[in-house]
Amino acid sequence: MTAFATTSTCSKLPFGRKIGVPDVVHDAKIVKSFASFLLFLFFCFSGIAQTQKEFYTKKLNTYFSKDHKIDNYVSIGDYGIAIISPDSVKVPGSRPEIVLNWRDVNKLVPVISTISETELKKLLIDKRDSFNYYFQKDTIRSKEQLHSLNGMKIAIDPGHIGGAYHMGETESRCMTLVIPQPLIRGEDSVKQIQMVEGNFSFFTALILKHKLDSMGAQVMLTRSDTGVSSLGITFFEWKKKIKHKDYVDSLEKNNLISDKGLNLLKKHLDDKQLFAQVFASVDMANRAKKINAFQPDLTVVIHYNVNEKNAGWNHTTDKDYVMTFVPGCVTSEDMNKLAGRLNFLRLLLSNDIENSVKLSSAVVKKLSTKLNVPIAQKDDATYLGQACLTTPEKGVYARDLALTRLIKGPLVYGEPLYQDNNTECFLLTAQDDTVNGFSVSKRIELVAEAYFEGIVEYIR
């Protein structure tokens, strides 16, 4: 800068102005202006970093901080975002497991939901690829926002298994309601209503699939029939297969069973225990794997709810609410494993949660309006206060469920009504409609219609 300001020979700036000795004062102004410009750029970039820091800090507090211990595993500062392993948490001053500056964050945001866990580990932990090299790969594509259902990929997961009532008992997702009836010939009378949730969710999914198909969407169901799991077999068929070591090895190889699950297989568990403690998690992991392999633009998880305080579910209740769940509310327990930390990073950086909230809000409003069921407030169910975080949208709650945690992309996890409600139990078992040759209720067709209209509203 000094030589530039004191030279006596005429030189020419790129924009054509001649400078000589008489221009020393003017040159000093240029130098000062240039320094000011550099300072301006510095503050601009600092401002961007500060804005990003505030954004992700707010997102962390809104969607993840139910268990405040999670703050021990995440650091958001002016430099960027760091993820800290459990071992490092125990040793103050240890190097974080993952460190991302804001430039790296910006590269990850549009694509992190399309990167497999293996690739993400390779990139962030093993560091076998540089960021610049990796993001030039043709395999990584940022999806454009779709505005129509034509060609759109939608995954639908019909909750639970269903089938015969005995299977409903095995998975603890059925009920027999005993309902007092008016006096008949002077004698007391009761009516029994049996319901299996997995059947309701499956036929709802079939109706919704038909509606989406007719609009040009490409739809995938995680299971093909009532009584059949996402593995393509029944629970009782699975019981026979796990007697063979090769099959169990294949479950382990495909990350469908945990070490805990493998140990439990060696014990003598009855059907209900085996289902709850091993099979359910295997089936859930496989549902998520199928959905992520399909790479849908959005996912619909269909369930039907019950009144938690009506334990035993052998009589009806006057309560009836609609609610939806989205990813979030991650706890410190989820951060104990690398897979959990990578998944947390995906939820923090991507727009999956925000888009899930938008989708779920559109669906919950349609469900409430079409079914005439009120939207649940935080105090309407114990778990909404104890196991969930509220979101900016009414009736949409962040909850750490297996599928909300594992499925990539926008999703709505719906609970449209209480099956054990005084009125709903009759409507759901009315058999006043037909789907694929099966007698079903018009009530579940109305539920499917609400999902469909909510999806269309979200896309538009």
FIDREN-308016 format. One line per field, with one value per residue (C-alpha): residue number from 1; x, y, z. Coordinates in steps of 0.02 Angstrom, whole numbers, plus 32768, in hexadecimal, padded with zeros to 4 digits. Layout:
N
seq <- NUM_...
X <- X_...
Y <- Y_...
Z <- Z_...
//
This chain:
460
seq <- 1_2_3_4_5_6_7_8_9_10_11_12_13_14_15_16_17_18_19_20_21_22_23_24_25_26_27_28_29_30_31_32_33_34_35_36_37_38_39_40_41_42_43_44_45_46_47_48_49_50_51_52_53_54_55_56_57_58_59_60_61_62_63_64_65_66_67_68_69_70_71_72_73_74_75_76_77_78_79_80_81_82_83_84_85_86_87_88_89_90_91_92_93_94_95_96_97_98_99_100_101_102_103_104_105_106_107_108_109_110_111_112_113_114_115_116_117_118_119_120_121_122_123_124_125_126_127_128_129_130_131_132_133_134_135_136_137_138_139_140_141_142_143_144_145_146_147_148_149_150_151_152_153_154_155_156_157_158_159_160_161_162_163_164_165_166_167_168_169_170_171_172_173_174_175_176_177_178_179_180_181_182_183_184_185_186_187_188_189_190_191_192_193_194_195_196_197_198_199_200_201_202_203_204_205_206_207_208_209_210_211_212_213_214_215_216_217_218_219_220_221_222_223_224_225_226_227_228_229_230_231_232_233_234_235_236_237_238_239_240_241_242_243_244_245_246_247_248_249_250_251_252_253_254_255_256_257_258_259_260_261_262_263_264_265_266_267_268_269_270_271_272_273_274_275_276_277_278_279_280_281_282_283_284_285_286_287_288_289_290_291_292_293_294_295_296_297_298_299_300_301_302_303_304_305_306_307_308_309_310_311_312_313_314_315_316_317_318_319_320_321_322_323_324_325_326_327_328_329_330_331_332_333_334_335_336_337_338_339_340_341_342_343_344_345_346_347_348_349_350_351_352_353_354_355_356_357_358_359_360_361_362_363_364_365_366_367_368_369_370_371_372_373_374_375_376_377_378_379_380_381_382_383_384_385_386_387_388_389_390_391_392_393_394_395_396_397_398_399_400_401_402_403_404_405_406_407_408_409_410_411_412_413_414_415_416_417_418_419_420_421_422_423_424_425_426_427_428_429_430_431_432_433_434_435_436_437_438_439_440_441_442_443_444_445_446_447_448_449_450_451_452_453_454_455_456_457_458_459_460
X <- 8000_8090_80E4_803B_801F_80CD_80FA_8124_810D_8066_800C_7F5E_7ED9_7E6C_7DDF_7E53_7E7D_7F31_7F8C_8026_8079_7FEE_7F72_7FBF_7F2E_7EB1_7F11_7F09_7E4D_7E49_7EB1_7E40_7DA5_7DEB_7E10_7D61_7D1E_7D7F_7D3D_7C8D_7CA1_7CE1_7C49_7BD6_7C1B_7C1C_7B66_7B3C_7B94_7B3A_7A93_7AB5_7AED_7A4B_79E2_7A29_7A2C_7973_7950_79AF_794A_78A3_78AC_7931_7949_78CA_795F_79D4_7A66_7A6C_7AC4_7B5E_7B6B_7B52_7BAF_7B71_7BE7_7C28_7C97_7C0A_7BC5_7C20_7BE0_7C32_7C3B_7C0C_7CC2_7CF6_7C6B_7CBE_7D67_7D5F_7DC6_7DBE_7DB2_7CFF_7CD2_7C8E_7CB7_7C5D_7C80_7BEE_7C2B_7C24_7B79_7B37_7B76_7B23_7A7A_7A2B_7A68_7A80_79D7_7A0E_7AB3_7AB6_7AF9_7B8F_7BBA_7BA3_7C17_7C96_7C8E_7C86_7CDA_7D53_7D75_7D9B_7D4F_7D6A_7CCF_7D01_7D19_7C7F_7C05_7C3F_7C02_7B77_7B1F_7AEF_7A5C_79F6_793E_78D6_7836_77A6_7700_7694_7675_76A3_7740_7750_7791_772B_7749_76BC_76D9_763B_7660_766D_7646_758E_753F_74DF_74AF_752F_75B9_7571_7581_7634_7666_75F4_7599_74E6_7454_73AC_7335_72A3_7215_7175_70D8_7026_6FB9_6F7C_6EE5_6F06_6FB7_705D_70BD_716B_71BD_7272_72D8_7381_73FF_74AE_750E_7583_74ED_74A8_7552_756B_74C4_74DB_7582_7533_74AD_752E_75A0_7511_74EE_75A6_75BC_752B_7587_7626_768B_76FF_76CC_7722_76D4_774A_76DD_7670_75DE_758D_75ED_768C_7723_7798_7809_7785_775D_76F0_7733_7719_7779_7804_7807_7832_78B6_7919_793E_79BA_7A61_7A71_79D1_7A04_7AAD_7A54_79F1_7A92_7AEB_7A5E_7A5D_79AC_79D0_7A35_7AAE_7A28_79AE_7A2A_7A40_7984_7970_79D1_7950_78AB_7831_7777_7727_76F7_77A4_77FC_7791_77A5_785E_78A6_7832_77E3_788C_78C5_7826_7834_78E9_78B7_7827_789E_791E_789B_785C_790A_793B_789F_78D8_7828_77FD_7793_775C_76B5_76B3_7602_75C9_7529_752D_74DA_74BA_7555_74F1_7471_74ED_74B2_744A_73B4_7338_731E_7355_730F_73BC_73EB_747E_74E6_75A3_763E_76F4_7793_784E_78A7_78A8_794A_7992_7A43_7A24_7A15_7AC2_7B1B_7B32_7B84_7AE8_7A81_7AFB_7B00_7A43_7A36_7AAB_7A3B_79A0_79F9_7A41_79BA_790C_78BD_7872_7832_77E4_779A_7748_76FC_76BD_767A_7624_75C7_7594_755F_74ED_749A_7485_7436_73BF_7387_7377_7334_73B7_740D_74C9_7527_7572_760F_75A9_7531_75A8_7631_76B3_769B_76E3_775F_77A3_7789_77B5_7734_7755_771B_7683_75EA_75D8_7688_7702_77BB_77CF_7861_780D_786D_7825_7828_78DF_7914_78B0_7902_78A0_77F9_777F_76D9_76BA_75FF_758E_74E3_746A_744E_7411_73C4_7358_729D_7272_7311_730B_7263_7298_733B_72E6_724E_728A_7226_72A8_7313_73CE_741F_738D_7398_730C_734F_730F_72E8_733C_73E7_73C2_73A3_744B_74A2_744C_748C_753E_752E_74EB_7572_75FB_75B4_75AB_7660_769D_763E
Y <- 8000_8078_8061_8076_811D_816C_8137_81C9_816D_816D_80C8_8097_8045_7FBF_803D_80B5_8143_8184_819A_8204_8262_82E6_8258_821E_8261_8216_8171_816F_8181_80ED_8086_80B9_8092_7FE8_7FC3_7FFA_7F87_7EF4_7F20_7F28_7E7A_7E38_7E79_7E38_7D89_7D9A_7DCF_7D37_7CC4_7D18_7D04_7C4C_7C36_7C83_7C1D_7B74_7BA0_7BCB_7B2B_7AC5_7B11_7B01_7A50_79F1_7A31_79C7_7973_7A05_798D_798B_7A35_79D6_7983_7A1C_7ABF_7B4E_7BE2_7C6B_7BE9_7B71_7AD1_7A47_799B_794F_7894_784A_7821_78D5_7918_78BE_7910_79CF_7A20_7988_79A2_7998_7903_796F_7A26_7A84_7B38_7B9C_7B81_7AC4_7AD6_7B32_7AA7_7A21_7A74_7A51_799D_7951_78FA_789E_785F_77B1_7796_7739_77C9_7849_77E9_77DB_7897_78DB_7857_77F5_788F_7821_78A4_795F_79CE_7A1C_7972_7924_79AB_79A1_78ED_78D2_7861_78F2_7958_79DC_79BB_7A47_7A77_7A1C_7A74_79E5_792F_78F5_788C_78B1_7823_7806_777E_7742_76DC_7687_767A_75D3_7528_74FF_7463_73EB_7420_73A7_7409_74A9_745E_742C_74DD_752B_7591_7555_756B_7521_75A9_7573_75EF_75EC_75E9_7621_75A1_7516_74B4_74F2_74A8_7501_74F3_751F_752F_7500_755A_7514_7580_7561_7602_75B8_7592_7643_768D_7616_7638_76F3_76E3_7685_7709_7795_773B_772E_77E9_7816_779A_77EB_7892_784B_782F_7799_7748_76C3_7665_761D_7581_7529_74E1_74D3_745F_7474_74D5_7543_74AA_745B_73D2_73BD_73C3_7307_72E5_7353_72EB_7252_72AC_72EA_7236_7237_728B_72C6_732B_737A_73A4_73FB_7464_7498_74BA_752C_758B_7553_7508_754D_74F2_74F8_74A7_741E_73F6_73F3_7372_72F8_7305_72A8_7336_731F_7367_740F_7427_73F2_7469_74FE_74E9_74AE_749E_754B_75A3_7533_7559_7613_761B_75C3_763C_76CF_7678_7657_7709_7758_76E4_771F_77D5_781E_78D5_78BD_7830_780E_77A2_776B_773D_7744_777E_7750_77AB_7786_7799_7719_768E_75DF_7621_75B6_7646_76E7_7799_7844_7886_789C_78FF_790E_792A_7912_78F3_792F_790F_795F_7955_78F2_78C2_78A4_77E8_77F8_7848_77B2_7760_77A9_7783_77EB_787D_787C_7874_7905_796A_7943_797F_7A1B_7A51_7A1B_7A63_79BA_79F6_7A9B_7A48_79BE_7A43_7A96_79F0_79B7_7A5C_7A4F_799B_79B8_7A47_79DC_794A_79BA_7A0D_7972_7901_7987_7957_79DF_79FA_79C0_7A43_7A1F_79F5_797D_78E9_78C8_7897_793A_7995_7913_78C7_7950_7A02_7A79_7AC3_7B69_7B11_7AD9_7A1D_79F9_79B4_7985_78D5_785C_77C4_7742_7778_7834_781E_77A9_77DF_7862_78F0_7940_78CF_78D2_7853_785C_782B_7864_7829_77BD_770F_76F6_7792_7779_77A3_7776_76BE_76AC_7712_76B2_7608_7637_75D7_764C_7654_75DC_75E1_7558_74E5_7504_7555_75F1_768E_7732_7783_7746_7782_782E_7822_77F6_7887_78FE_78BF_78D4_7986_79B5_7973_79D2_7A73_7A5C_7A43_7AD6
Z <- 8000_8029_7F80_7F2C_7F82_7F66_7EB4_7E3F_7D9D_7D4B_7D5C_7D29_7D94_7D46_7D33_7CD3_7D4B_7D44_7DEA_7E0C_7E9C_7EA7_7EC8_7F6D_7FD2_7F5A_7F5D_8019_800B_7F94_800C_809B_8034_8006_80BC_80E8_8061_80AA_8156_810D_80C2_8168_81C4_813B_814D_820B_8200_8197_8213_82A3_824A_822A_82DE_831C_82A2_82D3_838C_8384_8322_83A3_8431_83D4_8392_83F4_84A5_8504_8555_8576_8588_84CA_84D5_8511_8466_83F8_83EC_837F_8376_8304_82AD_8282_82CF_832D_8362_83FC_841C_84C6_84E9_84C6_8536_85C8_85A4_85A7_851D_84AA_83F0_83AB_8340_82B3_8291_8205_81DA_8193_80E1_80FC_814B_80B3_8041_80AA_80C3_8018_8009_80B6_80AD_800F_8055_80A2_8151_8108_8093_811C_8190_8104_80E6_8198_8205_8199_812C_8097_8023_8027_8025_7F7F_7F2D_7F77_7F43_7E90_7E86_7E09_7E86_7EF6_7EBA_7F13_7EF6_7EAC_7F02_7EAF_7E92_7E52_7E7C_7DCC_7DDC_7E96_7F03_7FA1_8023_8092_812F_8171_822B_8285_8239_824D_8206_8276_8326_836D_8315_835B_8408_83E6_83B7_843C_83BA_83C9_8440_846D_84A9_8514_84F9_8562_84F5_851A_8574_8502_8540_85EF_85F3_85FA_8556_851B_8471_844F_83CB_8396_833C_82F7_82D5_8252_81E2_81EF_81C3_8130_80DD_80F9_80A0_800E_7FF6_8001_7F86_7F08_7F16_7F01_7E70_7E14_7E1E_7DD0_7E6E_7E81_7F25_7F8E_8022_80A4_80B8_803A_809F_8149_81BB_8154_8193_812D_811E_80AD_812B_81C5_8274_8287_81E5_8229_82C9_8261_81FA_8290_82BE_822D_824A_8196_81A5_8249_81FD_816D_81E8_823E_8199_8160_8207_822D_82D8_8368_83DB_8460_83E7_83BD_8475_8491_8407_8473_84FE_8509_84EA_84D0_8433_847E_84C9_8429_83C3_8438_8462_83BB_8326_8334_832A_829A_823A_8260_8226_8185_8166_8174_8104_807D_8083_807A_7FEA_7F8E_7FA9_7FB5_7FA8_8043_80B7_810C_81A9_81D3_8282_82E9_839D_8443_84E5_854E_85EF_85B8_85E3_85BE_852E_8556_8561_8500_8524_84FA_84CA_8413_83CC_832F_8334_82C9_82EF_8299_82B8_834A_8409_83FA_84A3_84E1_84D6_8418_8414_8462_83B7_831D_82B5_832D_8326_8267_8261_82DB_826C_81D6_8232_826F_81C7_814C_8136_815E_8202_81BF_8126_8194_81FF_8165_8120_81C8_81E9_8143_816A_821F_81EC_8165_81DE_8261_81E6_8186_821E_8293_8314_837C_836B_8406_8478_84DE_857B_8523_8533_85B2_852F_84D0_8566_85A2_8501_847F_8454_840D_8360_8319_82CF_832F_8343_8303_8383_8377_83BB_83BC_836E_830A_8262_8281_82AD_8220_8187_811A_80CB_80F9_8155_81AE_8238_8251_82E3_82A1_8329_83C3_8395_8441_8435_8453_839F_8341_8372_8318_8281_826B_826F_8206_8169_80FA_806F_8008_7FE0_7F78_7F9E_805A_80BC_8112_8162_810B_81A0_816A_80B9_8104_815F_80BB_8064_80EB_80D5_8019_8023_80A0_802D_7F99_7FFF_8039_7F86_7F42
//
